């Protein structure tokens, strides 16, 4: 097994504070390519990855997620990240949730490997069930039956890299 891959998997952590500086096109493309090579059910490649870097759309997505979260403590659930990756799939695809989850994992790990910070952000399903979300899907040319599954905040970390907590004793059960 390649040591570098294991080190990425062991050391990637969620980053919850980002610099305003936008990531490079090369960094974004490297992360997106990793997402495109995640396994999908029957190799169908049904999901979509929407890379949002337009500051106005980033702010809109951040606001939509905050409305779903409905907490005064979380007015910016994407933590100021300049890039948001939305992972969506047609709801009638073979395994939309599983496919998108695998893609999100690849995106998160690739971000760390590229020297970027990232964080999985939830509530995407609810965001794209709203009228506002449906209008965005239409504007982006995605099928009407597209469901949101996951999203990733992406950018340069504006905090020190968190240490991994110890793994729990009974994490693995061997039979």
Secondary structure as a PSIPRED ss2 file (coil, helix, strand):
# PSIPRED VFORMAT (PSIPRED V4.0)

   1 X C   1.000  0.000  0.000
   2 X C   1.000  0.000  0.000
   3 X H   0.000  1.000  0.000
   4 X H   0.000  1.000  0.000
   5 X H   0.000  1.000  0.000
   6 X H   0.000  1.000  0.000
   7 X H   0.000  1.000  0.000
   8 X H   0.000  1.000  0.000
   9 X H   0.000  1.000  0.000
  10 X H   0.000  1.000  0.000
  11 X H   0.000  1.000  0.000
  12 X C   1.000  0.000  0.000
  13 X C   1.000  0.000  0.000
  14 X E   0.000  0.000  1.000
  15 X C   1.000  0.000  0.000
  16 X C   1.000  0.000  0.000
  17 X C   1.000  0.000  0.000
  18 X E   0.000  0.000  1.000
  19 X C   1.000  0.000  0.000
  20 X C   1.000  0.000  0.000
  21 X C   1.000  0.000  0.000
  22 X C   1.000  0.000  0.000
  23 X C   1.000  0.000  0.000
  24 X C   1.000  0.000  0.000
  25 X H   0.000  1.000  0.000
  26 X H   0.000  1.000  0.000
  27 X H   0.000  1.000  0.000
  28 X H   0.000  1.000  0.000
  29 X H   0.000  1.000  0.000
  30 X H   0.000  1.000  0.000
  31 X H   0.000  1.000  0.000
  32 X H   0.000  1.000  0.000
  33 X H   0.000  1.000  0.000
  34 X H   0.000  1.000  0.000
  35 X H   0.000  1.000  0.000
  36 X H   0.000  1.000  0.000
  37 X C   1.000  0.000  0.000
  38 X C   1.000  0.000  0.000
  39 X C   1.000  0.000  0.000
  40 X C   1.000  0.000  0.000
  41 X H   0.000  1.000  0.000
  42 X H   0.000  1.000  0.000
  43 X H   0.000  1.000  0.000
  44 X C   1.000  0.000  0.000
  45 X C   1.000  0.000  0.000
  46 X C   1.000  0.000  0.000
  47 X C   1.000  0.000  0.000
  48 X E   0.000  0.000  1.000
  49 X E   0.000  0.000  1.000
  50 X E   0.000  0.000  1.000
  51 X E   0.000  0.000  1.000
  52 X E   0.000  0.000  1.000
  53 X C   1.000  0.000  0.000
  54 X C   1.000  0.000  0.000
  55 X H   0.000  1.000  0.000
  56 X H   0.000  1.000  0.000
  57 X H   0.000  1.000  0.000
  58 X H   0.000  1.000  0.000
  59 X H   0.000  1.000  0.000
  60 X H   0.000  1.000  0.000
  61 X H   0.000  1.000  0.000
  62 X H   0.000  1.000  0.000
  63 X H   0.000  1.000  0.000
  64 X H   0.000  1.000  0.000
  65 X H   0.000  1.000  0.000
  66 X H   0.000  1.000  0.000
  67 X H   0.000  1.000  0.000
  68 X H   0.000  1.000  0.000
  69 X H   0.000  1.000  0.000
  70 X C   1.000  0.000  0.000
  71 X C   1.000  0.000  0.000
  72 X C   1.000  0.000  0.000
  73 X C   1.000  0.000  0.000
  74 X C   1.000  0.000  0.000
  75 X C   1.000  0.000  0.000
  76 X C   1.000  0.000  0.000
  77 X C   1.000  0.000  0.000
  78 X C   1.000  0.000  0.000
  79 X C   1.000  0.000  0.000
  80 X C   1.000  0.000  0.000
  81 X C   1.000  0.000  0.000
  82 X C   1.000  0.000  0.000
  83 X E   0.000  0.000  1.000
  84 X E   0.000  0.000  1.000
  85 X E   0.000  0.000  1.000
  86 X E   0.000  0.000  1.000
  87 X E   0.000  0.000  1.000
  88 X E   0.000  0.000  1.000
  89 X E   0.000  0.000  1.000
  90 X E   0.000  0.000  1.000
  91 X C   1.000  0.000  0.000
  92 X C   1.000  0.000  0.000
  93 X C   1.000  0.000  0.000
  94 X C   1.000  0.000  0.000
  95 X C   1.000  0.000  0.000
  96 X H   0.000  1.000  0.000
  97 X H   0.000  1.000  0.000
  98 X H   0.000  1.000  0.000
  99 X H   0.000  1.000  0.000
 100 X H   0.000  1.000  0.000
 101 X H   0.000  1.000  0.000
 102 X H   0.000  1.000  0.000
 103 X H   0.000  1.000  0.000
 104 X H   0.000  1.000  0.000
 105 X H   0.000  1.000  0.000
 106 X H   0.000  1.000  0.000
 107 X H   0.000  1.000  0.000
 108 X H   0.000  1.000  0.000
 109 X H   0.000  1.000  0.000
 110 X H   0.000  1.000  0.000
 111 X H   0.000  1.000  0.000
 112 X H   0.000  1.000  0.000
 113 X H   0.000  1.000  0.000
 114 X C   1.000  0.000  0.000
 115 X C   1.000  0.000  0.000
 116 X C   1.000  0.000  0.000
 117 X E   0.000  0.000  1.000
 118 X E   0.000  0.000  1.000
 119 X E   0.000  0.000  1.000
 120 X E   0.000  0.000  1.000
 121 X E   0.000  0.000  1.000
 122 X C   1.000  0.000  0.000
 123 X C   1.000  0.000  0.000
 124 X H   0.000  1.000  0.000
 125 X H   0.000  1.000  0.000
 126 X H   0.000  1.000  0.000
 127 X H   0.000  1.000  0.000
 128 X C   1.000  0.000  0.000
 129 X C   1.000  0.000  0.000
 130 X C   1.000  0.000  0.000
 131 X H   0.000  1.000  0.000
 132 X H   0.000  1.000  0.000
 133 X H   0.000  1.000  0.000
 134 X H   0.000  1.000  0.000
 135 X H   0.000  1.000  0.000
 136 X H   0.000  1.000  0.000
 137 X H   0.000  1.000  0.000
 138 X H   0.000  1.000  0.000
 139 X H   0.000  1.000  0.000
 140 X C   1.000  0.000  0.000
 141 X C   1.000  0.000  0.000
 142 X C   1.000  0.000  0.000
 143 X C   1.000  0.000  0.000
 144 X C   1.000  0.000  0.000
 145 X C   1.000  0.000  0.000
 146 X E   0.000  0.000  1.000
 147 X E   0.000  0.000  1.000
 148 X E   0.000  0.000  1.000
 149 X E   0.000  0.000  1.000
 150 X E   0.000  0.000  1.000
 151 X E   0.000  0.000  1.000
 152 X E   0.000  0.000  1.000
 153 X E   0.000  0.000  1.000
 154 X E   0.000  0.000  1.000
 155 X E   0.000  0.000  1.000
 156 X C   1.000  0.000  0.000
 157 X E   0.000  0.000  1.000
 158 X C   1.000  0.000  0.000
 159 X C   1.000  0.000  0.000
 160 X C   1.000  0.000  0.000
 161 X C   1.000  0.000  0.000
 162 X C   1.000  0.000  0.000
 163 X C   1.000  0.000  0.000
 164 X C   1.000  0.000  0.000
 165 X C   1.000  0.000  0.000
 166 X C   1.000  0.000  0.000
 167 X C   1.000  0.000  0.000
 168 X C   1.000  0.000  0.000
 169 X C   1.000  0.000  0.000
 170 X C   1.000  0.000  0.000
 171 X C   1.000  0.000  0.000
 172 X C   1.000  0.000  0.000
 173 X C   1.000  0.000  0.000
 174 X C   1.000  0.000  0.000
 175 X C   1.000  0.000  0.000
